[in-house]
């Protein structure tokens, strides 16, 4: 169960990472629609799991590899935004949220 502070920090990180993708990280996600769907923060605020949804889904593997290679850039930009809320910037990990592909797959199966 997440505390209220964890939820607030997670929402702030979600908003900030989405903004980073739009502005500073636009070169990283070029040609792909990336949505930050959820963020989970550890109780000590040392780790943050960031779930992203990718469209078109075929390019998700390529994008996830790019995000893993450039997580230092995103973490630094995140640190500049949340430096007043947290003492330490959490380590970040990106995970693919494939729920949209799953929904599309079920929809296609129901149409047949």
Secondary structure, 3 states (H helix, E strand, C coil): CCCHHHHHHHHHHHHHHHHHHHCCCCCCCCCCEEEEEEEEECCCCCEEEEEEEEECHHHHHHHHHHHHHCHHHHHHHHHHHHCCCCCCCCEEEEEECCHHHHHHHHHHHHHC
